[in-house]
Amino acid sequence: MPAVFVHGNPETPAVWDLLLAELTPSRPDLVCLSPPGFGAPLPAGFAATPAGYRDWLAGELAAFGEPVDLVGHDFGGGHVVNVVLSHPHLVRSWVSDALGMYDPGYEWHELARRWRTPGIGEADVAARFGGPLEERTAVLVERGMARAVAARVAAGQDEEMGRAVLTLYRSADVPGLGLPLERAAARPGLAILATADHVAGSEDQRRRSAARAGARVAVLDGLGHWWMTHEPARAAAALTGFWATIG
């Protein structure tokens, strides 16, 4: 049974590298799926919307022929939850660090507000993804990604990712508002709560959403948005401990 990892924005699967290195000795069945536009080609006509990514992920999971242990980060964590809500038969268990966006009080973080603003968003992604590799790497490090993986992630940032970013953020209002999060309890779930993550909603919002979804909470005290790139052994322990509880 594979464990499937889905990253978010503005990322490529390289964001998981350190965590997967920790997990591989005990679990070799690890698979990374790259949402179109984020480390994978953005096909012509692809709907880079929450519904489009939900349907893309459901199709990828169906190809495994068995339920998977699904792990998502950032908007990838949203794609994970949306699949659990709509296609629970594809999932044995799920993990997400993005449950804060399903709280009615959630508000977009500063970068998301910029990307959602016509003109300002276009200028931002042009500068963010169009500069030299060294500059793109420095931006990721400044925002909290470990330097050990930042250059690998930055290497996959390009104009196509910028287009996907703008479409995704502008097609989602408050991402989880009105969704029946309680249905996620149909499968065992784990909410990753990195206490220094300042874009995933408040700790209270994340805990409320975890309770609604029937999910356990793994607190990664002191770690930020890119928790999987800092102290990956601690992150791996949270995942393996959760998986060990599933019958």
Steps between C-alpha positions, in 0.01 A plus 500: 500500500668823390534819701432787259632855555348810338677835532364850468603844379751624388664160518620188323529146645853587614340657807448144632857377440630514858184351647491215250862418577398452863198287412649274232680253731173399666262568210634463147159546329520880479361691201497873425228646277556846354189709434501632142695825486689424820793285391294336224382633162183708494297344216308727265146534625573365848276659763751624759224539757431317828248279317743439214777394733260285702399315185862470385603350834205261508598373155860448605398311814254278315790370289660340807214253522496506880443761772808704589638689796473857373712791627458862390670832567377856442250504211596135450353445845181657371498269198538206741203605712286567193568147371421347840168687499408394147677165442561337841528155343836604350654572841599282795617796708579866449733767637472874438655817641240721328190445712500859621357612166183300575418714804228765439728766648795429271636794300746495211862564589682801360652331195169340406329839513768637269458214251124547501534867401502568121819670387676465832486121477640495147788726599574290806521164324704650216757624749479196728535230234683690227818594683832314519511171688705656779235765560214248497692285747567796729130589507407147610766499772389843620142374526607200705599208276815312597790592274573130444196468273422860400721498189341175379153646539598832343635317193144395417343844531410655167243703308268200478493472878418869520196452277383207711543703819285787374225274367488288815488784748251702297264206452471432873322743726546394861617151401311278741198710584182294492669166431373206713829446683333256739492244219880475516455296817405206278874429479767531772655845479792691648532878515858623502518809720834675455476773760715754313304465173344843453317441170290196594258680730518539875562208732140526621370489142707194422392320817133579438521365147685190616222432751234543231689258274546245776877527455774453754743788546879473483663812643838590352598766749720776363488383138366721223317469170770279346516268801605205282827678414595564864553214745371241252557220752240656731254538211561140394431380855164679497401323178624154590339525843167584338525226238578246773159563656305410186366148483 
